[in-house]
Amino acid sequence: MRGRRIGARGGALLVTAAALALVAGCASVPGTAGARTSPNRAELLAVAQTTHAFEAETGDARIPWVQLWTSAQFPIAMQHCVGEQSLGQLSVQIGLPELSMSYSINGSGSWPDEAESARIVGRCAASTPLDDRVLRLDPGAWDALYSYELTTLRPCLLARGFPVSRMPSRSDFEGRLRAKRPWSPYDTVTVPTRFAWYQVSDACPPLPAELASAVTAASAG
């Protein structure tokens, strides 16, 4: 078994000029839920972040991602993608919130070699982008996050037919955030296409605007 470790701290990641150029014209328009056809700024940055963190060859937003994954979903989605694309010859171990990872090449065959393994891992990282914004919220915003998920986000997802587990208690919710293993109403949500993701994420945003602004401020600080 051969192995290699790659990774980068999320806070130090650089977004390519191409991705930033795309960001400028792709923000969603308020009041047009269901009509969006392009990624918004948060989605583009998530694709760019996972792309750079896992040393992929490109941050091209045309990579066929479907949805943003939560911290709970991301390791599973990544493992599934890598296993499928490598025909079971690769396995990955994910570390969060730093976006670190080790991968192992199983068996003794000549495929995939190191170069192809890196390409597979890079493609999968870019096509399963992680929404880690809650991990970058200041603890002072946790109460507002809990209230939003309890009173707005969870009911919104339930009303659209998605199975959503019960909210944890406030103390458990904060404990999970403190441990960098946050609970999210989106943990059990999967959609079949990117356009289905646009519809649900526009109708039920994973973060409201005021908390998204808090993430930006925390990242800048």
C-alpha positions as CSV (number, residue, x, y, z in Angstrom):
1,M,0.0,0.0,0.0
2,R,1.4,3.4,-1.0
3,G,0.3,6.6,0.6
4,R,0.7,10.3,0.4
5,R,-0.4,13.2,2.6
6,I,-1.5,16.6,1.2
7,G,-3.4,19.5,2.6
8,A,-3.5,23.2,3.4
9,R,-5.1,25.4,6.1
10,G,-8.4,26.8,4.9
11,G,-7.6,30.3,6.1
12,A,-4.5,30.6,4.0
13,L,-5.9,29.5,0.7
14,L,-5.6,31.6,-2.3
15,V,-8.3,31.9,-4.9
16,T,-7.2,32.0,-8.5
17,A,-7.7,35.1,-10.6
18,A,-10.0,33.1,-12.9
19,A,-12.3,32.1,-10.0
20,L,-12.4,35.7,-8.7
21,A,-13.3,37.0,-12.1
22,L,-16.2,34.5,-12.2
23,V,-17.3,35.6,-8.7
24,A,-17.9,39.2,-9.8
25,G,-20.8,38.4,-12.2
26,C,-22.4,35.3,-10.6
27,A,-24.0,36.4,-7.3
28,S,-27.6,35.3,-7.0
29,V,-30.3,38.0,-7.4
30,P,-32.7,38.4,-4.4
31,G,-36.2,37.4,-5.2
32,T,-35.4,35.0,-8.0
33,A,-35.4,31.7,-6.1
34,G,-35.4,28.8,-8.6
35,A,-34.3,31.0,-11.5
36,R,-30.6,31.1,-10.9
37,T,-28.3,29.3,-13.5
38,S,-24.8,30.3,-12.2
39,P,-22.9,29.7,-9.0
40,N,-23.0,32.5,-6.4
41,R,-19.9,33.9,-4.6
42,A,-20.1,31.4,-1.7
43,E,-20.3,28.4,-4.1
44,L,-17.4,29.6,-6.3
45,L,-15.2,30.2,-3.2
46,A,-16.0,26.8,-1.9
47,V,-15.0,25.1,-5.2
48,A,-11.8,27.2,-5.3
49,Q,-11.0,26.4,-1.6
50,T,-11.3,22.6,-1.9
51,T,-9.5,22.7,-5.3
52,H,-6.5,24.5,-3.8
53,A,-6.5,22.7,-0.6
54,F,-6.2,19.3,-2.4
55,E,-3.7,20.5,-5.0
56,A,-6.0,20.0,-8.0
57,E,-4.8,21.2,-11.4
58,T,-7.5,23.8,-11.8
59,G,-10.1,25.9,-9.9
60,D,-12.4,26.0,-13.0
61,A,-15.9,26.5,-11.7
62,R,-17.2,24.4,-14.7
63,I,-16.2,21.2,-12.8
64,P,-19.5,19.4,-12.4
65,W,-20.2,19.8,-8.7
66,V,-23.8,19.4,-7.6
67,Q,-24.2,20.9,-4.1
68,L,-22.1,22.3,-1.3
69,W,-21.5,19.7,1.4
70,T,-21.6,20.2,5.1
71,S,-18.7,19.2,7.4
72,A,-20.5,16.0,8.2
73,Q,-21.2,15.1,4.5
74,F,-17.9,16.1,2.9
75,P,-15.7,13.1,4.0
76,I,-18.4,10.7,2.9
77,A,-18.9,12.4,-0.5
78,M,-15.2,12.6,-1.0
79,Q,-14.6,9.0,-0.2
80,H,-17.4,7.9,-2.5
81,C,-16.1,10.0,-5.4
82,V,-12.5,8.8,-5.0
83,G,-13.5,5.1,-4.7
84,E,-15.8,5.4,-7.8
85,Q,-13.2,7.1,-10.0
86,S,-10.4,4.8,-8.9
87,L,-12.4,1.7,-9.2
88,G,-11.8,1.0,-5.5
89,Q,-8.1,1.4,-5.8
90,L,-7.8,4.6,-3.7
91,S,-9.0,5.4,-0.2
92,V,-8.9,8.8,1.6
93,Q,-8.8,10.0,5.2
94,I,-10.1,13.5,5.7
95,G,-9.0,16.0,8.4
96,L,-11.2,19.0,9.2
97,P,-11.4,21.9,9.6
98,E,-7.8,22.3,8.2
99,L,-8.7,20.4,4.9
100,S,-5.9,18.0,5.4
101,M,-6.0,14.5,3.9
102,S,-4.0,11.4,3.4
103,Y,-4.7,8.9,0.6
104,S,-3.6,5.4,0.1
105,I,-3.2,3.4,-3.2
106,N,-4.5,-0.1,-2.5
107,G,-3.0,-3.2,-4.1
108,S,0.2,-3.6,-6.1
109,G,-1.0,-2.8,-9.7
110,S,0.4,-0.1,-11.9
111,W,-2.8,1.9,-12.0
112,P,-3.4,4.4,-10.6
113,D,0.1,5.7,-10.3
114,E,1.0,8.7,-8.1
115,A,0.2,11.2,-10.8
116,E,-3.2,9.7,-11.7
117,S,-4.0,9.3,-8.0
118,A,-3.4,13.0,-7.5
119,R,-5.6,13.9,-10.4
120,I,-8.4,11.7,-9.1
121,V,-8.2,13.3,-5.7
122,G,-8.0,16.8,-7.2
123,R,-11.1,16.2,-9.4
124,C,-13.1,14.8,-6.5
125,A,-12.1,17.7,-4.1
126,A,-13.2,20.2,-6.7
127,S,-16.5,18.4,-7.5
128,T,-17.5,17.9,-3.8
129,P,-17.0,21.5,-2.4
130,L,-17.2,22.0,1.3
131,D,-19.3,24.7,2.9
132,D,-17.2,25.4,6.0
133,R,-18.5,28.9,6.7
134,V,-20.0,27.9,10.1
135,L,-16.5,26.8,11.2
136,R,-15.3,30.3,10.6
137,L,-18.0,32.0,12.7
138,D,-17.0,33.8,15.9
139,P,-18.5,32.1,18.9
140,G,-20.4,35.4,19.5
141,A,-22.5,34.5,16.4
142,W,-23.4,30.9,17.5
143,D,-26.6,32.0,19.3
144,A,-27.9,33.7,16.1
145,L,-26.9,30.6,14.1
146,Y,-28.8,28.3,16.4
147,S,-31.9,30.5,16.3
148,Y,-31.8,30.7,12.5
149,E,-31.4,27.0,12.0
150,L,-34.2,26.3,14.5
151,T,-36.8,28.8,13.5
152,T,-36.0,29.3,9.8
153,L,-33.7,26.9,8.0
154,R,-35.0,23.6,9.4
155,P,-38.7,24.4,8.9
156,C,-37.9,25.6,5.4
157,L,-36.2,22.3,4.4
158,L,-39.0,20.3,6.0
159,A,-41.6,22.2,4.1
160,R,-39.8,21.2,0.9
161,G,-39.9,17.6,1.8
162,F,-36.4,17.0,2.9
163,P,-35.8,14.7,5.9
164,V,-34.1,16.8,8.6
165,S,-33.2,15.4,12.0
166,R,-34.2,17.1,15.3
167,M,-32.2,20.1,16.4
168,P,-29.6,19.2,19.1
169,S,-29.9,21.1,22.4
170,R,-28.3,24.5,22.4
171,S,-25.4,23.3,24.6
172,D,-24.8,20.2,22.4
173,F,-25.0,22.5,19.3
174,E,-22.4,24.8,20.7
175,G,-20.3,21.9,21.9
176,R,-20.2,20.5,18.3
177,L,-19.2,23.8,16.9
178,R,-16.4,24.1,19.6
179,A,-15.2,20.7,18.5
180,K,-15.3,21.7,14.9
181,R,-17.9,19.1,14.1
182,P,-21.0,21.2,13.6
183,W,-24.5,20.0,13.2
184,S,-26.5,21.4,10.2
185,P,-30.1,20.9,8.9
186,Y,-28.4,20.3,5.6
187,D,-26.5,17.2,6.9
188,T,-29.2,14.9,5.5
189,V,-30.1,16.9,2.4
190,T,-29.0,15.6,-1.0
191,V,-30.2,16.9,-4.4
192,P,-29.9,15.3,-7.9
193,T,-28.7,18.3,-9.9
194,R,-27.0,21.6,-9.4
195,F,-30.1,23.4,-10.5
196,A,-32.0,21.6,-7.7
197,W,-29.3,22.9,-5.4
198,Y,-29.8,26.4,-6.6
199,Q,-33.5,26.2,-5.9
200,V,-33.2,24.8,-2.4
201,S,-30.3,27.0,-1.4
202,D,-31.9,30.1,-2.6
203,A,-35.2,29.3,-0.8
204,C,-33.4,28.0,2.3
205,P,-30.0,29.6,2.5
206,P,-27.5,27.6,4.6
207,L,-26.5,31.0,6.1
208,P,-28.5,34.2,6.2
209,A,-26.9,37.4,4.9
210,E,-26.0,38.8,8.3
211,L,-24.2,35.6,9.3
212,A,-22.5,35.3,5.9
213,S,-21.2,38.9,6.5
214,A,-19.9,37.8,9.9
215,V,-18.0,35.0,8.2
216,T,-16.4,37.5,5.8
217,A,-15.5,39.8,8.7
218,A,-14.0,36.9,10.7
219,S,-12.0,35.7,7.7
220,A,-10.6,39.2,7.1
221,G,-9.6,39.5,10.7
